[in-house]
Amino acid sequence: MGREFIAAVFCLLLLCEEAVAGWYQVENYEGSIGPNLVHLSLQRYASFGSGITVEGSYLYDARQSPIAIYGKADGSRVSLCEIADDKEFRRVLVMGSKTPVNTAGCPFSLEISESGATGSWSKGADKFPVTLKKVASLDDTGGLKIDGTFEIPFWAETTRDRFAGIYTKSDAGICMTKMLVIDKKKKQVVQEIAFDDEDCNAGMSTTPIYMNVQEWVEGGKDIISVDFGGGKFAGANDYLLNPKTRKYHLKK
């Protein structure tokens, strides 16, 4: 994900309501798609544009690569499509489709309840049952509420790593207090990046919560950008990967 993504996102935000408390309503689930263990996160919003009211990120535990999803909610029923490649990601999730999205034929068909979700995932000749248990939630659309240990599987990834944000509630509000760098092959956390952020703005900038961490390559090196909210003071911290230590360091 490159710099053009970041610019497009902030342009997109200008068309949305002002970034004050009130647009993150997210639920996290764990369970299975057929025989495969998965973790799934869904964010509901009045409208992400093009008729989309749900966006999310999920991953198969065995693969550890986040898959961006989007769709529509009709009461407790949710239909979800998977993003296939960077071109579709830009068209649907960054720039916004010029025509209303059609979720007919998309893989996920779910019935959401207070405790979880059930349904099916199908693609071509493959069809599997989906069984999910709700394990955590975040809601700043009314009061400020977090239930469980709340972790966001960001859409950004590199060949080696994926990134997850730990969100907590403090007197200053809800925000990401640390970012986990997870080695996809080892399936383990290899680095934790904490934020010195007394105003509690980390990970609270872009409308889809999953886009608050972004990745691109500069000079052959991986860069990870963490977005900060704060209205006109919104910005980002960039972290450069040191190829020798395999650690990310704040770019000066």
BELWO-V408619 format. One record per residue. RES is the residue in three letters. PHI is phi as a letter, one per 30 degrees, with the letter a starting at -180 (NA if undefined). Layout:
res=RES phi=PHI
res=RES phi=PHI
This chain:
res=MET phi=NA
res=GLY phi=c
res=ARG phi=d
res=GLU phi=d
res=PHE phi=d
res=ILE phi=d
res=ALA phi=d
res=ALA phi=d
res=VAL phi=d
res=PHE phi=d
res=CYS phi=d
res=LEU phi=d
res=LEU phi=d
res=LEU phi=d
res=LEU phi=d
res=CYS phi=c
res=GLU phi=d
res=GLU phi=e
res=ALA phi=d
res=VAL phi=c
res=ALA phi=e
res=GLY phi=k
res=TRP phi=b
res=TYR phi=c
res=GLN phi=b
res=VAL phi=b
res=GLU phi=b
res=ASN phi=c
res=TYR phi=b
res=GLU phi=b
res=GLY phi=l
res=SER phi=b
res=ILE phi=c
res=GLY phi=h
res=PRO phi=d
res=ASN phi=c
res=LEU phi=d
res=VAL phi=b
res=HIS phi=b
res=LEU phi=b
res=SER phi=b
res=LEU phi=b
res=GLN phi=c
res=ARG phi=c
res=TYR phi=a
res=ALA phi=e
res=SER phi=a
res=PHE phi=d
res=GLY phi=j
res=SER phi=h
res=GLY phi=i
res=ILE phi=d
res=THR phi=b
res=VAL phi=b
res=GLU phi=b
res=GLY phi=a
res=SER phi=b
res=TYR phi=b
res=LEU phi=b
res=TYR phi=d
res=ASP phi=e
res=ALA phi=d
res=ARG phi=c
res=GLN phi=i
res=SER phi=c
res=PRO phi=d
res=ILE phi=c
res=ALA phi=d
res=ILE phi=b
res=TYR phi=a
res=GLY phi=l
res=LYS phi=b
res=ALA phi=c
res=ASP phi=b
res=GLY phi=i
res=SER phi=d
res=ARG phi=c
res=VAL phi=b
res=SER phi=c
res=LEU phi=b
res=CYS phi=c
res=GLU phi=c
res=ILE phi=d
res=ALA phi=d
res=ASP phi=a
res=ASP phi=d
res=LYS phi=d
res=GLU phi=d
res=PHE phi=e
res=ARG phi=d
res=ARG phi=d
res=VAL phi=c
res=LEU phi=c
res=VAL phi=c
res=MET phi=d
res=GLY phi=j
res=SER phi=d
res=LYS phi=d
res=THR phi=b
res=PRO phi=e
res=VAL phi=d
res=ASN phi=c
res=THR phi=c
res=ALA phi=d
res=GLY phi=i
res=CYS phi=d
res=PRO phi=d
res=PHE phi=c
res=SER phi=b
res=LEU phi=b
res=GLU phi=c
res=ILE phi=c
res=SER phi=b
res=GLU phi=d
res=SER phi=c
res=GLY phi=l
res=ALA phi=a
res=THR phi=b
res=GLY phi=l
res=SER phi=b
res=TRP phi=b
res=SER phi=b
res=LYS phi=a
res=GLY phi=i
res=ALA phi=d
res=ASP phi=d
res=LYS phi=b
res=PHE phi=b
res=PRO phi=d
res=VAL phi=c
res=THR phi=b
res=LEU phi=b
res=LYS phi=c
res=LYS phi=d
res=VAL phi=c
res=ALA phi=a
res=SER phi=a
res=LEU phi=b
res=ASP phi=b
res=ASP phi=c
res=THR phi=d
res=GLY phi=b
res=GLY phi=d
res=LEU phi=c
res=LYS phi=b
res=ILE phi=b
res=ASP phi=c
res=GLY phi=i
res=THR phi=d
res=PHE phi=c
res=GLU phi=b
res=ILE phi=c
res=PRO phi=d
res=PHE phi=d
res=TRP phi=d
res=ALA phi=d
res=GLU phi=a
res=THR phi=c
res=THR phi=e
res=ARG phi=c
res=ASP phi=b
res=ARG phi=b
res=PHE phi=b
res=ALA phi=b
res=GLY phi=c
res=ILE phi=c
res=TYR phi=c
res=THR phi=b
res=LYS phi=c
res=SER phi=b
res=ASP phi=d
res=ALA phi=d
res=GLY phi=k
res=ILE phi=c
res=CYS phi=a
res=MET phi=d
res=THR phi=c
res=LYS phi=a
res=MET phi=c
res=LEU phi=c
res=VAL phi=c
res=ILE phi=c
res=ASP phi=d
res=LYS phi=d
res=LYS phi=d
res=LYS phi=d
res=LYS phi=h
res=GLN phi=b
res=VAL phi=d
res=VAL phi=c
res=GLN phi=a
res=GLU phi=b
res=ILE phi=c
res=ALA phi=c
res=PHE phi=c
res=ASP phi=d
res=ASP phi=b
res=GLU phi=d
res=ASP phi=d
res=CYS phi=h
res=ASN phi=c
res=ALA phi=d
res=GLY phi=i
res=MET phi=b
res=SER phi=c
res=THR phi=d
res=THR phi=e
res=PRO phi=d
res=ILE phi=d
res=TYR phi=d
res=MET phi=c
res=ASN phi=d
res=VAL phi=b
res=GLN phi=b
res=GLU phi=b
res=TRP phi=a
res=VAL phi=c
res=GLU phi=b
res=GLY phi=i
res=GLY phi=i
res=LYS phi=c
res=ASP phi=d
res=ILE phi=c
res=ILE phi=c
res=SER phi=c
res=VAL phi=c
res=ASP phi=d
res=PHE phi=b
res=GLY phi=d
res=GLY phi=j
res=GLY phi=i
res=LYS phi=d
res=PHE phi=c
res=ALA phi=d
res=GLY phi=a
res=ALA phi=a
res=ASN phi=c
res=ASP phi=c
res=TYR phi=b
res=LEU phi=c
res=LEU phi=d
res=ASN phi=d
res=PRO phi=d
res=LYS phi=d
res=THR phi=d
res=ARG phi=i
res=LYS phi=c
res=TYR phi=c
res=HIS phi=b
res=LEU phi=e
res=LYS phi=d
res=LYS phi=d
